[in-house]
Amino acid sequence: YLALWDHVGEHLPKRAGRKAASDQDWTPPKELQGALESLYRSYQRRYNEWSEILAARGEPPPVFIVVCPNTIVSKLVYDWISGFEVDGADGRLALRPGRLDLLSNVEDGQWLRRPRTILIDSAQLESGEAMKQDFKDVAAREIDVFKAEFRRRNPGADVDKLTDEDLLREVMNTVGKKGRLGEQVRAVVSVSMLTEGWDTNTVSHILGIRRFGSQLLCEQVVGRGLRRRSYAPNEAGRFEPEYAEVYGVPFAFLPSERSIAPTPPARPAAEVRALDDRLSLRITFPKVDGYRIEVPEMAIAFDERDTATLHVDRELVPTWTETSGLAGEADRQELERLSRARPQEVAYAVASDVLRRHLPGHDGALKPWLFPALITLAKQWLDPAADRVTFAPGTPIGTLLLAEPSAQAAQALFAAVVRYPEASSEILRPILRRFDGEGSTDHVSFVTRKVVIEATKSHVSHVVLDGDKGNSWEQTLAGLLEADDRVASYVKNDHLGFTIPYLWKGRSHDYWPDFLVRLSDRPGDEHPRTLIVEVSGGRKDADTARAKAETARDQWCTAVNNHGGFGRWGYVEITSMLGADTALGDAIDLLRADAPITGD
């Protein structure tokens, strides 16, 4: 802990702002200058790592923070770091660069178009009150520069309605955020504390030049550097340690005798997302929460020997109404829809009545899967050549659409229905996720630091390889899928939300297969075909892998195929790269032929 504040007050000039000749050589006390330069040397090393590895990917630079007690101190430190205007001996205005080169806002005698270092009064910004005028005066150039930048990024925006507070708040809240106004900021000189909700994850160095009255304030400042930059696990499945250099903040944490290892350079981040121009390559899939056994309804057929007949007479059923006044002619309304009804419409109505009145399920629930068979039976029963249903002269077939004749027809047809219990068998069905039964590649969008390869035959831009150094098996499989003409599209199951529920040792688990592969359609195909591909080999527990594969092949695919609403599905597990192309090709051929894919 460096007690820096105790050495600052004695070295303050009487005013801040544009420096006169007497003030332009102001330097911090040696304790503060030593802390700034020492921390800056560490920042240089971190910056060089960023420029060599992360800058090419558009990653924001590391951020250096200085926390000051008031506007006067912050302005002096800000000028010393970033550069300032001076009045020369000849009375002409000149620019002096900052003493920390990577953080200087002056280069080649000119202000940089995009400041590297900014001055922020975070307490004033978060209070909701207008900033003090003395702070606005010292930050006037910054405000003008960011207004110009905001106008350039937002053509047509009414910049005049944007207050200085709004603008600086936007800059502060977007430090380290790609594509935002504060993206390229390297240093923040803050008046008072940085707000607790400030979530920049690029802070690497922190310097405190103020007294801290409580441990909570120290924790708040140090917390600005505790947000991880990389969430890519290493080979052990853990995150690599990341460190922030902190000077001048008396912060006590967990005591440790271990030495601090150097922070390894972070792997460049890659944005993985669904591409709008590849919408034709999208893949959809069911979201299955479990499986159920369904005992189907007994098969039904038409009994030619025991068939009830029905005679329909329009005189027995009201088919018209007549109204008249005390004087004048009567007005008669005929039910025209009865005379225009077609036999197929009547068959549908009679079959619907049989389903509703005579074949209800549990608690009166309908059984729609019986409807197609009932329509066929109704057409046989209504066939004029069979003389099972006769009509009095002048009585149209549409009379059966009225309530009473319809009930009579349903009862007569039901009497002719024969059910065969020996035809029933158990069927495995999927339990789809309620209110969210279907997923797709449409919403894939995330940033990763894992190894990625670009994909061409995929709705998603990249294939993310598992493991810290990537997975050569997955990369090989992706190459096979790209080259196979029978493959329409594929996607790596990363942030896709596709899981297969399975039981292992009596407990429920979710299995995340590696790839989904949609096969090319052939002439005459009535439904899409999708292959689930798992790349396992010897790197997984054999018993667990077997349970996953058997569930995927024998339960998940069977249940989804029985559902019928998601096309045909198959599953193959690649256990060796020797002959992987043959195993993959055989699975594709079997799925295209609607043949079961075995586990051999």
C-alpha positions in Angstrom: 0.0 0.0 0.0 1.4 3.3 -1.1 0.2 6.3 1.0 0.2 8.5 -2.1 -2.4 11.0 -1.0 -0.3 12.3 1.9 2.3 13.5 -0.6 0.0 15.2 -3.1 -1.4 18.2 -1.3 1.9 19.9 -0.9 2.6 19.8 -4.6 -0.7 21.3 -5.9 -0.5 24.5 -7.9 -3.1 27.1 -7.2 -5.2 26.6 -10.3 -6.0 24.1 -13.0 -7.0 24.6 -16.6 -4.7 25.8 -19.4 -1.2 25.9 -18.0 0.7 29.1 -17.8 4.5 29.1 -18.1 4.9 28.9 -14.3 2.7 25.8 -14.1 3.6 23.9 -17.2 6.6 22.1 -15.5 4.4 20.7 -12.7 5.4 17.1 -11.8 3.8 14.7 -9.3 5.7 14.1 -6.0 8.2 11.4 -6.3 6.1 8.8 -4.5 3.1 9.4 -6.9 5.3 9.6 -10.0 7.1 6.4 -9.0 3.8 4.6 -8.6 2.5 5.9 -12.0 5.6 4.9 -13.9 5.9 1.5 -12.2 2.3 0.7 -12.9 2.7 2.0 -16.4 5.6 -0.4 -17.1 3.3 -3.3 -16.2 0.6 -1.8 -18.4 3.1 -1.7 -21.3 3.7 -5.4 -21.1 -0.1 -6.1 -20.9 -0.7 -3.8 -23.8 2.0 -5.5 -26.0 0.4 -8.9 -25.4 -3.0 -7.4 -26.4 -1.6 -5.8 -29.6 0.1 -9.0 -30.7 -2.8 -11.4 -30.1 -6.1 -9.7 -29.5 -6.0 -6.4 -31.4 -6.4 -8.1 -34.8 -9.7 -9.6 -33.7 -11.1 -6.2 -32.7 -10.7 -6.8 -29.0 -10.7 -3.6 -26.9 -7.3 -2.7 -25.2 -6.6 -3.1 -21.5 -7.7 -0.2 -19.3 -5.6 1.8 -16.7 -7.7 3.5 -13.9 -6.6 6.3 -11.6 -9.0 7.3 -8.8 -8.6 10.8 -7.5 -10.3 12.8 -4.6 -11.3 16.0 -6.5 -11.3 17.8 -9.8 -8.1 19.7 -9.1 -6.0 16.6 -8.5 -7.7 14.6 -11.3 -7.0 17.5 -13.7 -3.3 17.6 -12.9 -2.9 13.8 -13.1 -4.9 13.7 -16.3 -2.8 16.4 -17.9 0.4 14.7 -16.8 -0.7 11.4 -18.3 -2.5 12.6 -21.5 -0.9 15.9 -22.5 -2.1 19.5 -22.3 -2.1 23.0 -23.9 0.5 25.5 -22.9 1.2 29.1 -23.6 4.6 29.4 -25.0 7.1 32.1 -24.4 6.1 33.8 -27.7 2.5 33.7 -26.7 1.5 31.1 -29.2 -0.5 28.0 -28.2 1.3 24.7 -28.2 0.6 21.1 -27.2 2.7 19.1 -24.8 2.3 15.3 -25.0 1.6 13.2 -22.0 4.4 11.5 -20.0 3.0 8.0 -20.5 3.3 7.4 -24.3 0.6 4.7 -24.7 -1.9 6.9 -22.8 -1.1 10.3 -24.3 -3.8 12.1 -26.2 -1.2 14.2 -28.1 0.8 12.8 -30.9 3.0 14.6 -33.5 1.9 17.9 -32.0 -1.8 17.3 -32.6 -4.7 16.1 -30.5 -5.7 12.5 -31.4 -9.2 12.2 -33.0 -10.1 9.5 -30.5 -8.8 10.2 -26.9 -6.9 7.4 -25.3 -7.4 8.8 -21.8 -10.6 10.4 -20.5 -11.5 12.4 -17.4 -14.7 11.3 -15.6 -16.5 12.7 -12.6 -18.5 9.5 -11.9 -20.0 10.7 -8.6 -21.6 13.7 -10.4 -22.8 11.5 -13.3 -24.5 9.0 -11.1 -26.1 11.6 -8.8 -28.5 12.7 -11.5 -27.5 16.3 -11.0 -25.7 18.5 -13.5 -22.0 18.4 -13.3 -20.1 21.2 -11.7 -19.0 23.9 -14.0 -15.3 23.6 -13.1 -15.3 20.0 -14.2 -17.1 20.9 -17.4 -14.4 23.6 -18.1 -11.5 21.1 -17.7 -13.3 18.4 -19.7 -14.6 20.7 -22.5 -12.3 19.4 -25.2 -13.2 15.8 -24.4 -16.9 16.6 -24.6 -16.5 18.3 -27.9 -14.5 15.4 -29.4 -17.0 12.8 -28.2 -19.9 14.8 -29.6 -18.2 14.8 -33.0 -17.7 11.1 -32.7 -21.3 10.5 -31.7 -22.5 12.5 -34.6 -20.3 10.5 -37.0 -21.6 7.2 -35.7 -25.2 8.2 -35.6 -26.0 10.2 -38.8 -29.2 12.2 -38.4 -29.2 12.1 -34.6 -30.1 15.3 -32.8 -26.8 15.8 -30.9 -28.0 19.2 -29.6 -30.5 17.3 -27.3 -27.7 15.2 -25.9 -26.5 16.8 -22.6 -22.8 16.7 -21.6 -23.8 14.4 -18.7 -25.5 12.0 -21.1 -22.5 11.9 -23.4 -19.9 11.3 -20.7 -22.1 8.7 -19.1 -22.3 6.9 -22.4 -18.5 7.0 -22.8 -17.9 5.8 -19.2 -20.4 2.9 -19.5 -19.0 1.7 -22.8 -15.3 1.6 -22.0 -14.0 -1.7 -23.3 -17.3 -2.5 -25.3 -16.8 -3.4 -28.9 -18.4 -1.0 -31.4 -19.4 1.6 -28.7 -18.2 5.1 -28.1 -15.7 4.2 -25.3 -14.3 1.2 -27.1 -10.7 2.5 -27.6 -10.3 4.2 -24.3 -7.1 3.0 -22.6 -7.1 5.1 -19.4 -9.8 6.6 -17.1 -8.9 9.3 -14.6 -11.9 9.4 -12.3 -13.0 12.0 -9.8 -14.3 10.0 -6.8 -15.3 6.4 -6.9 -16.2 4.4 -10.0 -19.8 3.3 -9.8 -20.5 -0.2 -8.5 -22.4 -1.2 -11.6 -19.5 -0.4 -13.9 -19.0 -3.7 -15.7 -16.0 -3.1 -18.0 -14.0 -6.4 -18.1 -10.8 -5.0 -19.6 -9.5 -3.2 -16.5 -6.0 -4.4 -15.8 -4.3 -1.7 -13.7 -5.7 0.5 -10.9 -4.1 3.3 -9.0 -5.7 5.0 -5.9 -4.7 8.5 -5.1 -7.1 9.2 -2.2 -7.9 8.3 1.4 -10.1 5.3 1.9 -12.3 5.5 5.0 -13.6 2.0 4.9 -12.8 -1.5 3.6 -16.0 -1.3 1.6 -14.6 1.6 -0.5 -11.4 -0.3 -1.1 -13.4 -3.4 -2.2 -15.5 -1.3 -4.6 -12.4 0.2 -6.3 -10.6 -3.2 -6.5 -13.8 -4.7 -7.8 -13.5 -2.7 -11.0 -10.6 -5.1 -11.9 -12.2 -8.4 -10.9 -14.4 -9.0 -14.0 -12.9 -11.8 -16.1 -11.9 -11.2 -19.7 -11.8 -14.8 -20.8 -14.2 -17.6 -19.9 -12.5 -20.3 -22.0 -11.7 -23.3 -19.7 -8.3 -25.0 -19.9 -7.6 -28.7 -20.4 -8.5 -29.3 -16.7 -11.9 -27.7 -17.3 -11.0 -24.6 -15.2 -10.5 -21.0 -16.0 -7.0 -19.7 -16.2 -6.2 -17.1 -13.5 -6.3 -13.5 -14.4 -4.7 -10.7 -12.5 -5.1 -6.9 -12.1 -2.3 -4.8 -10.8 -3.5 -2.5 -7.9 -1.5 0.3 -6.3 -2.6 2.6 -3.5 -5.6 0.7 -2.3 -5.3 -1.0 1.2 -7.3 -4.1 0.3 -7.1 -7.3 2.4 -8.3 -10.6 1.0 -7.4 -14.2 1.5 -3.8 -14.6 2.7 -1.7 -16.9 0.5 2.0 -17.8 0.4 1.9 -18.9 -3.2 3.6 -16.7 -5.7 1.6 -15.0 -8.4 2.0 -16.7 -11.7 2.2 -14.5 -14.8 -1.1 -14.1 -16.6 -1.0 -16.2 -19.9 -2.0 -14.2 -23.0 -5.7 -14.6 -23.7 -6.7 -16.3 -26.9 -8.5 -14.0 -29.3 -12.3 -14.0 -29.0 -14.4 -15.1 -31.9 -18.0 -14.1 -32.6 -20.1 -17.2 -33.5 -23.6 -16.4 -34.8 -26.3 -17.5 -37.2 -25.9 -15.7 -40.6 -28.9 -14.1 -42.2 -27.8 -14.9 -45.7 -27.6 -18.6 -44.9 -31.2 -19.0 -43.7 -31.7 -21.9 -46.1 -29.2 -23.9 -44.1 -31.1 -23.6 -40.8 -31.8 -26.7 -38.8 -34.8 -27.3 -36.5 -35.1 -29.8 -33.7 -37.6 -30.9 -31.0 -36.9 -30.0 -27.4 -37.6 -33.2 -25.5 -38.0 -33.4 -21.7 -38.7 -37.1 -21.5 -40.5 -40.1 -23.0 -43.9 -41.8 -22.4 -45.4 -45.1 -23.4 -48.6 -44.8 -25.2 -51.0 -47.7 -25.6 -52.8 -46.8 -28.9 -56.6 -47.1 -29.4 -57.7 -50.4 -30.7 -58.0 -50.7 -34.5 -61.5 -50.0 -35.9 -63.2 -51.4 -39.0 -66.6 -51.5 -40.7 -68.9 -54.4 -39.9 -70.6 -55.4 -43.1 -72.9 -58.0 -41.3 -74.2 -55.9 -38.4 -74.9 -52.5 -39.9 -77.9 -50.4 -38.8 -79.9 -48.6 -41.4 -81.3 -45.1 -41.3 -84.2 -43.5 -43.1 -84.2 -39.7 -43.3 -87.4 -37.7 -44.0 -87.3 -33.9 -44.1 -91.0 -33.8 -43.1 -90.0 -35.2 -39.6 -87.4 -32.5 -39.1 -87.9 -28.7 -39.4 -85.9 -27.4 -42.4 -87.7 -24.1 -42.9 -89.4 -21.3 -41.0 -92.3 -19.1 -42.0 -93.1 -15.7 -40.6 -96.1 -13.4 -41.3 -97.7 -10.3 -40.0 -101.4 -9.6 -39.2 -101.9 -8.7 -42.9 -100.0 -9.3 -46.1 -98.0 -12.3 -47.4 -96.0 -14.8 -45.4 -92.2 -14.9 -45.6 -90.6 -18.4 -45.8 -86.9 -19.0 -45.1 -85.4 -22.3 -46.3 -82.1 -23.7 -44.9 -80.2 -23.4 -48.2 -77.1 -24.9 -46.8 -78.8 -28.3 -46.5 -79.6 -28.5 -50.2 -76.0 -27.4 -51.1 -74.2 -29.8 -48.8 -71.9 -32.4 -50.4 -71.6 -36.0 -49.4 -68.0 -35.5 -48.2 -69.1 -32.7 -45.9 -71.8 -34.9 -44.4 -69.3 -37.7 -43.9 -67.0 -35.4 -42.0 -69.8 -34.2 -39.8 -71.1 -37.7 -39.0 -67.5 -39.0 -38.2 -67.0 -36.0 -35.9 -70.2 -36.8 -34.0 -69.1 -40.4 -33.6 -65.8 -39.3 -32.2 -67.3 -36.8 -29.8 -70.4 -38.7 -28.7 -69.3 -42.4 -28.6 -65.5 -42.6 -28.5 -64.3 -40.0 -25.9 -61.1 -40.5 -24.0 -60.3 -39.9 -20.3 -62.3 -37.0 -18.9 -64.0 -36.5 -22.3 -60.8 -35.8 -24.1 -61.0 -36.3 -27.9 -58.9 -38.9 -29.8 -58.1 -37.1 -33.1 -56.0 -40.0 -34.3 -59.2 -42.0 -34.9 -60.7 -39.4 -37.1 -59.2 -40.5 -40.4 -60.4 -44.1 -40.0 -63.9 -42.8 -39.0 -64.2 -40.7 -42.1 -63.5 -43.7 -44.2 -66.2 -45.7 -42.4 -68.7 -42.8 -42.7 -68.1 -42.7 -46.5 -68.7 -46.5 -46.7 -71.9 -46.2 -44.6 -73.3 -43.3 -46.7 -72.5 -45.0 -50.0 -75.8 -44.8 -52.0 -75.2 -48.1 -53.6 -75.2 -49.9 -50.2 -78.8 -48.7 -49.3 -77.8 -48.3 -45.6 -79.0 -44.7 -45.5 -82.2 -43.8 -47.4 -83.9 -40.5 -48.0 -87.5 -39.6 -48.5 -88.4 -37.8 -51.7 -87.2 -34.2 -51.6 -84.9 -34.8 -48.7 -81.3 -33.7 -49.4 -78.3 -35.5 -47.8 -77.5 -32.3 -46.0 -80.5 -33.0 -43.7 -78.0 -35.1 -41.7 -76.2 -31.9 -40.7 -79.1 -31.0 -38.4 -78.8 -31.9 -34.7 -81.4 -34.7 -34.5 -80.6 -36.6 -37.8 -76.9 -36.1 -37.0 -77.2 -37.8 -33.6 -79.2 -40.7 -35.2 -76.6 -41.1 -37.9 -73.7 -41.1 -35.4 -75.4 -43.8 -33.3 -76.1 -46.0 -36.4 -72.5 -45.6 -37.7 -71.1 -46.4 -34.2 -73.1 -49.6 -34.2 -71.3 -50.7 -37.3 -67.8 -50.1 -35.9 -65.8 -53.1 -34.9 -62.7 -52.8 -32.7 -59.8 -55.3 -32.8 -57.9 -55.4 -29.5 -55.3 -57.8 -30.9 -54.0 -55.0 -33.1 -52.9 -52.7 -30.3 -49.2 -52.3 -29.3 -47.2 -49.9 -27.1 -45.7 -46.8 -28.8 -42.9 -44.6 -27.5 -43.7 -40.9 -27.7 -41.7 -37.8 -26.8 -42.7 -35.4 -24.0 -42.0 -32.0 -25.6 -41.0 -29.0 -23.6 -44.2 -27.1 -22.7 -44.5 -23.7 -24.6 -41.1 -24.2 -26.1 -41.2 -27.5 -28.0 -39.0 -26.6 -31.0 -35.5 -25.1 -31.3 -33.5 -24.0 -34.2 -30.2 -22.5 -35.3 -31.8 -19.0 -35.7 -30.8 -17.5 -32.4 -27.2 -18.8 -32.0 -25.0 -15.8 -31.1 -22.1 -15.8 -28.6 -18.5 -15.0 -28.2 -15.9 -17.7 -27.4 -12.2 -18.0 -26.9 -12.1 -21.6 -27.8 -10.5 -22.7 -31.1 -12.9 -22.2 -34.0 -12.9 -23.0 -37.7 -15.0 -21.3 -40.3 -18.0 -23.2 -41.6 -19.4 -22.9 -45.1 -22.2 -25.5 -45.2 -23.8 -24.3 -41.9 -26.3 -21.6 -40.8 -23.8 -20.8 -38.0 -20.6 -19.0 -38.9 -18.1 -21.3 -37.1 -17.5 -24.7 -35.6 -16.3 -24.4 -32.0 -13.8 -27.2 -31.1 -13.9 -28.5 -27.6 -10.8 -28.5 -25.5 -8.2 -25.8 -24.9 -6.2 -26.7 -28.0 -9.1 -27.7 -30.1 -10.4 -31.2 -31.0 -8.8 -32.6 -34.2 -11.5 -35.3 -34.4 -14.3 -32.7 -34.5 -12.3 -30.7 -37.1 -11.9 -33.9 -39.2 -15.6 -34.6 -39.0 -16.5 -31.0 -40.0 -14.3 -31.5 -43.0 -16.1 -34.7 -44.0 -19.5 -33.0 -43.6 -18.4 -30.0 -45.7 -17.3 -32.4 -48.5 -20.3 -34.8 -48.6 -22.9 -33.9 -51.2 -25.5 -35.8 -49.3 -25.2 -33.3 -46.5 -27.4 -30.2 -46.9 -26.2 -28.4 -43.8 -24.8 -29.1 -40.3 -24.2 -27.4 -37.0 -22.0 -27.9 -34.0 -24.1 -28.3 -30.9 -22.7 -25.3 -29.0 -25.2 -22.7 -27.5 -27.8 -24.4 -29.6 -29.9 -25.8 -26.7 -30.2 -29.3 -28.1 -30.1 -32.0 -25.4 -31.2 -35.7 -25.0 -32.5 -36.6 -21.6 -31.3 -40.0 -20.3 -31.0 -42.0 -17.0 -27.8 -43.0 -15.5 -27.6 -44.8 -12.2 -31.2 -43.8 -11.4 -30.7 -40.1 -11.9 -31.8 -37.9 -14.8 -29.1 -36.2 -16.9 -28.9 -34.2 -20.2 -26.7 -35.4 -23.0 -25.3 -32.9 -25.5 -24.3 -34.6 -28.8 -21.7 -33.0 -31.0 -23.3 -32.3 -34.3 -26.7 -32.1 -36.0 -26.6 -32.9 -39.8 -29.5 -32.2 -42.1 -29.4 -34.4 -45.2 -30.2 -33.2 -48.7 -33.7 -33.8 -50.0 -34.3 -36.2 -52.8 -37.2 -36.2 -55.3 -40.2 -37.6 -53.6 -39.0 -37.0 -50.0 -42.0 -36.1 -47.8 -40.1 -35.0 -44.8 -36.6 -33.8 -43.8 -34.0 -36.2 -42.4 -31.6 -35.2 -39.6 -28.6 -37.2 -38.3 -27.2 -36.8 -34.8 -23.4 -37.4 -34.8 -21.4 -38.0 -31.7 -17.6 -37.9 -31.8 -16.5 -40.0 -28.7 -13.6 -42.4 -29.0 -11.6 -43.3 -25.9 -11.8 -39.8 -24.2 -15.1 -40.5 -22.5 -16.3 -43.0 -19.8 -17.3 -46.1 -21.7 -20.3 -47.0 -19.6 -21.7 -43.5 -19.6 -21.1 -43.1 -23.3 -23.0 -46.4 -23.9 -26.0 -45.2 -21.9 -26.1 -42.0 -23.9 -25.8 -43.7 -27.2 -28.5 -46.3 -26.4 -30.9 -43.6 -25.2 -30.3 -41.4 -28.2 -30.7 -44.2 -30.7 -33.3 -46.4 -29.1 -35.5 -43.9 -27.2 -35.0 -40.4 -28.4 -34.9 -41.1 -32.2 -37.7 -43.7 -31.9 -40.0 -41.4 -29.9 -39.4 -38.4 -32.2 -39.9 -40.5 -35.3 -43.2 -41.8 -33.9 -44.3 -38.2 -33.3 -44.1 -37.5 -37.0 -43.9 -33.8 -36.8 -40.1 -33.4 -37.0 -39.2 -35.6 -39.9 -37.0 -38.7 -39.6 -34.0 -38.8 -37.2 -31.1 -41.1 -36.8 -28.0 -41.4 -34.5 -24.4 -42.5 -35.1 -21.4 -42.5 -32.8 -18.0 -42.1 -34.3 -15.6 -44.0 -32.1 -12.5 -44.0 -34.3 -11.2 -41.6 -37.0 -10.0 -44.7 -38.9 -12.9 -45.4 -41.2 -14.9 -42.4 -39.9 -15.9 -41.5 -43.4 -17.3 -45.0 -44.0 -19.2 -45.0 -40.7 -20.7 -41.6 -41.4 -21.6 -42.6 -45.0 -23.3 -45.8 -43.9 -25.4 -43.9 -41.4 -26.4 -41.4 -44.0 -27.5 -44.1 -46.4 -29.5 -46.0 -43.8 -31.3 -42.8 -42.7 -32.1 -41.9 -46.3 -33.6 -45.4 -46.8 -35.6 -45.0 -43.5 -33.8 -48.1 -42.2 -32.7 -48.3 -38.5 -29.1 -47.4 -37.7 -27.6 -50.0 -35.4 -24.9 -49.4 -32.8 -22.3 -51.6 -34.6 
